[in-house]
């Protein structure tokens, strides 16, 4: 079968049960893989092999793609190969090749001082400060992804039982996490979505924080990183953290063990998460 036709079938399959965001991921990864195959005149599924996948990894490395990103590309490529073999579209071959070890940068989480410095700036300088603080705290004090926070509706927050329900997040997973009092106090008594801004509004918000709060390294994922590292510093239960973060496996969650050890080694005054998680 022509590889281009197999890609169309594969992506159509994904559209049936994946979220729009997941479909966008698979589309982007397959686009890069298809360009590589086209450049090398590999046009039919019978051309695929372990050697071709290794050449694709080398192609990405030569383009300066980071090892962590190579894993992201290859996760989609391996999924495509598995799908193709199961459906007798790709001849069987060993597609589980050894990849370069991810070498994530050491990221220092927010300190106690930095966390409250930014919160003070939000309260004093942002329009609708309670709503902006709520968004900020959902990432910092609850470990939500920014996309998860933006998707939250009032009905997802159970203030009677102190629970936040996160529905159909990354990898189509749902989960529940505790609701800290400092977040609960900011929940509006309304219906519908908690936030009326989108990803563009989120980016503008963090650009303003970067330039105005005095903490120039601030970005959305740093808040989730701070939550996870603080949890490992003060609690240390890897399985609970995996569940709180909504990770499908321990591969990413384990990174926070090293981050926590680094903070302890440096006697770093990391921002402390709420006692409800301990």
N, C-alpha and C positions, 0 to 999 in steps of 0.2 A: 504494500500500500504506500502511496505517496505520503511522506511525512507531514506535509501541509494538511492533507486530509485527515490524518490521524490526530493532529493538533486540534482541528475543528471539532472532531468527535469528542476528544478528551475535555475540551473546554465547555462543550455543550453539556456533557455529563456533570461537570462542576456546577453549572448554572442551576441544575435541578435541585441540589441540596445545600449549596454553599451560599453564604451571605454575599452581598455585592462587594464588600471589601475583600473577602477571600477570593472571589472571582477576579477582581482587579489584580491581586497578587499573582495568581496563576497566569493570567494574561501577560503580565509584565515579564515574568520569568520565562515563559515559553517564547515570547518575542525575542529575547536575547539569545536563547538556545537555538531558535530557528535561524537567526542571522548567522550564528557560528556554523551551523550545519550547511547552510546555503553557500557560505564562503568556501567551504571545503568540499563542495559538490556532493554532499551526502543527502540524497533526495528521497530515498525510500526507507521504510522501517527496517528492511533487511540489512541496511548499512550500520545499524546501531550495534555497539559492542562496548565492553569494558574499556577498551583502548580509546574509543571515541569519547567516552565520559572523562577519562583521564586527560585527553587532549583539551576538552572543554575547560577543565579546571586550570590547566596551564595557560589557556587563552585568557581566562579571567585574571590570573595572577599577573600576566604580562601587561594587562590593561591597568594594573594597579589596584584591583579590587581587594579589599581587606579580607583576611581569612574568615572572619565572622560572616561577612556578606556572601562569601563563596558557599558557606554552609546553607545560607538562605536560598541561593540559587539551586543548589544541589538537592535540597529537600523537595522542591517542586519537580525537578528532573527525575529523581528517583520515584516519586509518586506517579509521574507520567509513565515511566518504564514499567512499574508494577501493574498499573492499570492496563497497559498495552499487552503485557504478557498474559495476564489473567483473561483478557478478552480475545486472545489469539490474534492480536493485531501486530504485535512485535514478537519475533522469534525469541525464545528464552535465552537469556545470558545473565551473567553475574553483574548486577548493577550496583551492588553494595561495595563501592570502592573506598579505599582509605583516603580521607581528606586531611588537608593541613590543619593543625591544631588551632582553634580559635585563640586569639591573643587579645582579649578586650583591654582597652585602656583602663588604667586605675583612675576611678572617678571618686573624688572626695565628696561624701554626702554633705548636706547642709549642717552647719553647727547650730546649737541652741540659739546663739546670738543672731545668726543669719536668718533663721526661720522667723523669729519674732521681729527682726528688722524689716523683713518683707511684709509681714502681716500688718505692722504699724503703718507702712507706706500705703497699703491697700485701703486701710480704714480712713486715712487722712486725705488721700488723693484720687481715689477712684469714684466714678459715678456708680450709684447703686452698690456701695461698699459691702453690704451684707451678702449680696448675691455673688460678688466677685470673691469675697472671703470664703463663702461656701464652696465654690468651685476649687479654689486653692487648697482648702482643707480636705476635700474629698480625695485629692491626689496625695497630699502630704500626710494626713492623719489616717487615711483609710487604704492607701496604696492603689487606688483606681487608676486605670489608664485614662488619658484625657478623653478618648472617644467614648469610654464607658460612662464617664461623668456627664458628657454632653447628651448622652442618650437617656439619662435617668428621667423618669416621670415621678410625680408626687406619689402615685400609688405604689411605686417600688420601694418607698421608704416607710417602714413600719415603726413609727415613733412609740407605739405602745409596748412593743417587744424589743425595741432597740436593734433593728435588723435592716440592712440594706440588701435588696434583691437585685442582682445583676443578671439580666436575661440575654441569652444568645450573644455572648461576647465573642472574643477571638476563639477560633477553632469550634465555633458553634456551642460553646460551653456556657452553662449558667451556674451561679454560685450565690451564697449568702455570706455577708460579713457583718461583724458587730458595728453598731452606730455609736460613736463616742458622744458624750454630752456636748462637747465644744462644737461638734458638727450639728447635732440635733437642735441646738438652740438657734441655728441659722436656717432651718428648714421652713420655707414659707407655707402659709396655710392657703394653698391654691390648688388648682387642678392642672393637668397636662404636664409638659416638660418643665424641669426646674430652671433651665437656662434658655434664653432666647437668642443666644449667639452660636455661631458655627465654628468650624475649624479656622476659618479666616479671622473671626473675632478672637478666638483663643490665641492665635499667633500674634495679633496686635496687642493683646493683653500682656503676653510675656515679653514682647519687645518693649513695652512701656515699663514693665518691672525691671528689665535688664538695664535700661537707661536711667531710671528714676530711683530705684530702691537702694542703690549702692552695692548690690550684689550682682555684678555684671555676668557671672557665669550661670545665672538662673535659666532654666528651661523646663518644660513640662515633665520630661522623664526623670529629671534630677529629683523631683518630689517623690515619685514612686521608688526610685533608687534609695532615697533617704529613709522612707518608710521601711523598706525591706532590710536595709542594713541595720537600722535602729532595732527592728524586731529581733534580728539575729544577735545583736549586742546584748539586749535586755532579756530575751526569752530563749532563743536558740533552737526552737522546734522546727526542723526543716520541713516536715510534712504539713504542719499547720500553715507555715509560710507559703508553701506551694499552693495550698488550697485558697488562702487569702488572695494571692496574686493571680490565680486562675491559670497557672502553668499546666500544660498537658503532661510534662515530664519533669524530672529533676535536673535536666541538663542546664537550664538557665538558672534555676533556683540556687544551685550549688555555688554559683559565682558570688553570692552574698555571704557565704561562709568566709571566703578570703577577705572580702571587704570589711566584715565585722572584725576579723582578726587584726587587720591593718589598723582599724580605729582603736582597738584595745592596745595594740603595740605602741601607738602614738599618744595614748592617753587623750584621745580626741573628744571634745565635748560635743558629741553628736546630738542633734535634735531628738528629744525623747517622745516616742509615740504614747498614746493614751493608755492608761492602766487597764482599760477594758480588754486589751489584747494580751494582757499578761495574766 
